[in-house]
Amino acid sequence: MVAAMMDVEETTFDLFLRYGLFFGAIFQLVCIGAAIFGPEISENHSKDDNSEDSGSEHGSPTNAGPKHSGQHSRRKLDKKKRR
């Protein structure tokens, strides 16, 4: 309100910043609206898109981590208890 009383000239950067923030807010609202009201994807349609990956489901497991990691943590806890 104080700036409105004073005759302050706006620079090009001030205008760019004001309109950039304005359009950014509109863009965010459009994106949120598209996420909420966007078209629903049926399961049949999503399975058709992933037809290339269907062979990998029957292949080797993707998580190749050690199977005994739970056993290792129990051993560590047992060692701490002994001290």
C-alpha positions in Angstrom: 0.0 0.0 0.0 2.9 2.3 0.7 4.3 1.6 -2.8 1.0 2.5 -4.3 1.1 5.9 -2.6 4.6 6.5 -3.8 5.1 7.0 -7.5 7.7 4.2 -8.0 8.5 3.3 -11.5 8.6 -0.5 -12.2 11.6 -1.8 -13.9 11.6 -4.5 -16.6 12.7 -7.0 -14.0 9.8 -6.2 -11.7 7.3 -6.7 -14.6 9.0 -9.9 -15.7 8.9 -11.2 -12.1 5.3 -10.3 -11.6 4.0 -11.9 -14.8 6.3 -14.9 -14.5 4.9 -15.6 -11.0 1.4 -15.1 -12.4 1.8 -17.5 -15.2 3.6 -20.0 -13.0 0.7 -20.1 -10.6 -1.7 -20.7 -13.5 0.5 -23.5 -14.8 0.5 -25.1 -11.4 -3.3 -24.9 -11.2 -3.6 -26.5 -14.6 -1.2 -29.3 -13.7 -3.1 -30.0 -10.4 -6.4 -30.0 -12.3 -5.0 -32.4 -14.9 -3.8 -34.8 -12.1 -7.2 -34.7 -10.4 -9.6 -34.7 -13.3 -7.4 -36.4 -15.9 -8.5 -39.5 -17.7 -8.5 -42.8 -15.8 -6.3 -45.6 -17.1 -7.9 -48.9 -17.1 -6.0 -52.1 -16.1 -6.4 -53.6 -19.6 -4.9 -50.5 -21.2 -1.9 -50.4 -18.9 -1.2 -54.1 -19.5 -1.1 -53.5 -23.2 1.4 -50.7 -22.8 3.7 -53.0 -20.8 3.6 -55.9 -23.2 7.3 -55.5 -23.9 8.1 -56.0 -20.2 5.8 -59.0 -19.7 8.7 -61.4 -20.5 10.8 -60.0 -17.7 8.3 -60.9 -15.1 9.1 -64.6 -15.5 12.9 -64.1 -15.6 15.3 -63.7 -12.8 14.3 -61.8 -9.7 15.1 -58.1 -9.7 16.2 -57.8 -6.1 19.5 -59.7 -6.0 20.3 -58.7 -2.5 21.7 -61.1 0.1 19.1 -63.4 1.5 20.7 -63.6 4.9 20.7 -59.9 5.8 18.1 -60.4 8.6 20.3 -63.1 10.1 23.3 -60.8 9.9 21.6 -58.1 11.9 20.5 -60.6 14.6 24.1 -61.7 15.0 25.2 -58.1 15.4 22.6 -57.5 18.1 23.7 -60.7 19.9 27.3 -59.6 19.9 26.3 -56.2 21.4 24.3 -57.9 24.1 27.3 -60.0 25.2 29.5 -57.0 25.8 
